[in-house]
């Protein structure tokens, strides 16, 4: 079974603190993703990585950075936490996308961790 | 722009009744479509996916979904609801040429005894 683990289930931080959220997957997946989940907004992509040291911005990267030094680990960093970053953070991984005539064909599903509920006071 | 819409943020059904959760997408290229379920305090897990093979897709826990290109829909159904189906359900879409997945805003299913 694919397993995606996140370092904390619940986290409480103060405004201005630097926050690290860690995600580890054990299935040798190439792709990893960080989302935040807010009521009524669904999942919004913060950053994703398709290889070690490779990263791309998602839809809401402001206030966040990421690090992927090893294939199995993808870290989300809040440089200076703010109250509007209070949310549920979900990490996901997926195998390398299939290819069709050299193009990316994303038919592989994502595997999700249990989430980290972050509260910034 | 490519997008996915889930109609109804909350749906209530009686135990034993039909479950129908709606998902529509907007795209000019063929989509890959997914339904995920999220139980309280857990991450998302895959129910089923459409990847251009059969238009009627069967998933886990008795769920199925039908891809209808003419209606740009991928509605999720289950003939008979069970109490354990109470959860939040997300429709997601992806497209060739991108690593990204677009998620709907979710539908919370409540099952009444």
Interface residues (C-beta under 8 A of the other chain):
Chain A: X4 X9 X31 X33 X35 X40 X41 X42 X43 X44 X45 X48 X50 X56 X58 X90 X92 X97 X100 X103 X104 X105 X106 X107 X109 X110 X111 X112 X113 X114 X115
Chain B: X9 X32 X34 X36 X41 X42 X43 X44 X45 X46 X49 X51 X52 X90 X94 X95 X96 X97 X98 X99 X100 X101 X103 X104 X105 X106
